[in-house]
Amino acid sequence: MNPRTLAFAVCCLAAVGLAGCSSSAPPPPPPAPAPVAAPAPPPPPAMPANLTPAQQRVAKVQMALNANGAQLDVDGRMGPKTVAALKAFQQQHNLKATGKVDAATMKALGG
C-alpha cells in the first residue's frame, strides 16, 4: 500500500471516530430522588376503659402532658412520674411548680 493512501485512510478513520464523539450528547443527569415524607406520629393513646371520674381527670392531664413532650403511661394514677412531669411543665410555663393541677396549669395545658 502506498504511504499516501495509508495516511489518507488513517486520517479518514480518525475523522470518523472524532465525528462520532462530537455528535453524541452528554448523558442526562440522574433524576433527583423523590422527597420522602416523614412518618406520621402515632395517634395519642385513647382513654383507658373502666376509670373512675377522678382517674379520668388524671388521665386527661397525663394525655395533655404527653402532648407537651412528657412520656407518661396514661393510666389515670397520679404517681411520681406524673407529678414530676407536671412540676416540669409548670416550671417551663412560669407557673408555681407544685405538682398539683390548678386552674392556671389546666389553662396552660389547654384544658
Beta strands, then each sheet from edge to edge (+ up, - down):
end
